[in-house]
Each structure stands twice: as C-alpha cells, then as structure tokens.
Amino acid sequence: MIHFSFSKIKIFFVLGISLFLSFFLKKELFIQNTPYLKMPLDQYLSSKINSVLFSLRYGDSYRNLIENPVEISERTKKNIEEVVNLPLQKISQGVYAQQKENVVKITIKEEEIEWIDQEVTIDGKKIKIRVPRDQNLSEEKIRRIFFDY
C-alpha cells in the first residue's frame, strides 16, 4: 500500500508547477532552444502586464481587432501602389507628402531640417528636446505632444 504524506504531495505539486513553467517559459521567454532570453525579464513582464491591462481596458473590441483585422478595399490597394509615383508636395522644411484619395505617404528628409534645442521643465526637471527651427512650440504644446499632459 502506498502511503502519501503531506510532504510528498507538496513535492509532486512543486515538480508539476516547475514542469509547467519550464514548458511555458521555453516558448515565451527564450529564443528557440537556446539559453538566451528574448528580452530582459523586467521588460518581458511589463509587456505582458501592459497587454493584459490593455485587453481588460478595451475588452472585446481589442480582441475583435486582432482576430478580425480590417480588410483593405481594392481601391485603397490601388491607391497605395499609385501614391508612390506621385510628385512630392512640400509640407514644411524637410517634410513632404504624397496623396491619392484616402492614402497619404509622408517623407521626412532629416538632413534638410534645421534643428534647435529647446528646454522644457517637466515635473521640476529640465529636459532638452530637438524641434524643427520653423516650428514655434510653446512649453504647453510640447507637453501635450510628447508627454500626454
């Protein structure tokens, strides 16, 4: 007769959990069958937590978007192919666009843009950011664009 003590049950339970974790982590955390991590553990955990929170926040609409991606119409596909051959229209210094109906292609030629460093105070810290010279950005606008304040 086999006699199971509480400590033996705990050992089998821990072995079962570790086996499950090793199979799960092998696919999720490591690259193929190597001992190398796909990304640092803290980044991996934060990305998993963020995806769960995003899923909880947006619920079924999030799942529907992933499971049933939006189909692109034939007209839009044709416009995507044709927009590349259209001439560039200058939007501002170093920024150009091409447009065909509902498709817009934006080209940024960074070497043409003159940059200036602008200081912004966020939460008591001074932060330097580079902005195009011809863009007169107030500190409030910079907060809205870059920091979601």
Buried (B, 14 or more C-beta within 10 A) or exposed (E): EEEEEEEEEEEEEEEEEEEEEEEEEEEEBEEEEEEEEEEEEEEBEEEEEEEEEEEEEEEEEBEEEEEEEEEEEEEBEEBBEEBEEEEEEEEEEBBBBBEBEEBEBEEEEEEEBEEEEBEBEEEEEEEEBEBBEEEEBEEEEBBEEBEEE
